[in-house]
Amino acid sequence: MNDQERQRLQQQYPAWHIRRPPTMGCLVATRIDHRLTQQEIYYGLCATLVEDTYQQLIGALANQRKIEETL
């Protein structure tokens, strides 16, 4: 994930902090200012997503949005 890709994802998902930790080979997205309830966790929402590729992170973020829309 380059800076432009990260910036584009950050704009699409402003409720998430998206980054590639320098010492890890993965991508991480963490929710900003939203503490999940037990019900949200039960239905599949995550506070942090860790994925190996940019495409997997896009899919995981889209899945989280889809779950949010059904609650």
C-alpha positions in Angstrom: 0.0 0.0 0.0 1.5 3.3 -1.0 0.7 6.7 0.4 -2.0 7.5 -2.3 -3.8 4.2 -1.7 -3.7 4.8 2.1 -5.0 8.3 1.6 -7.8 7.1 -0.6 -8.9 4.4 1.9 -8.7 7.0 4.7 -11.1 9.2 2.8 -13.5 6.4 2.1 -13.4 5.2 5.7 -12.8 8.3 7.9 -13.8 6.4 11.1 -10.7 4.2 10.7 -7.0 4.9 11.2 -5.3 3.0 8.4 -1.5 2.3 8.4 1.2 -0.1 7.6 3.4 -0.6 10.7 7.0 -0.3 9.7 8.2 -3.5 11.4 5.4 -5.6 10.1 4.4 -6.9 6.7 0.7 -6.4 7.2 -1.9 -3.5 7.0 -3.8 -2.4 10.1 -7.0 -0.4 10.4 -8.3 0.7 13.8 -11.6 2.4 14.6 -11.3 5.9 15.8 -13.5 7.1 18.7 -15.9 4.3 18.6 -16.1 1.8 21.5 -18.0 -1.3 20.3 -20.9 -2.6 22.2 -21.3 -6.3 23.0 -24.1 -6.5 20.4 -21.9 -4.9 17.7 -19.1 -7.4 18.5 -21.6 -10.3 18.4 -22.7 -9.2 14.9 -19.1 -9.2 13.7 -17.8 -5.7 14.1 -14.1 -5.4 14.9 -12.2 -2.6 16.6 -9.0 -3.5 14.6 -8.5 -5.2 11.3 -5.2 -6.8 10.3 -4.8 -8.0 6.7 -1.9 -9.1 4.6 -2.8 -7.3 1.4 -4.3 -4.0 0.3 -7.1 -5.9 -1.5 -7.9 -7.9 1.7 -8.0 -4.7 3.8 -10.4 -3.1 1.3 -12.7 -6.2 1.5 -12.5 -6.3 5.3 -13.4 -2.6 5.6 -16.3 -3.0 3.1 -17.6 -5.9 5.1 -17.5 -3.9 8.3 -19.5 -1.1 6.6 -22.0 -3.7 5.4 -22.5 -5.0 8.9 -22.8 -1.5 10.3 -25.6 -0.7 7.8 -27.6 -3.7 8.9 -27.5 -2.8 12.6 
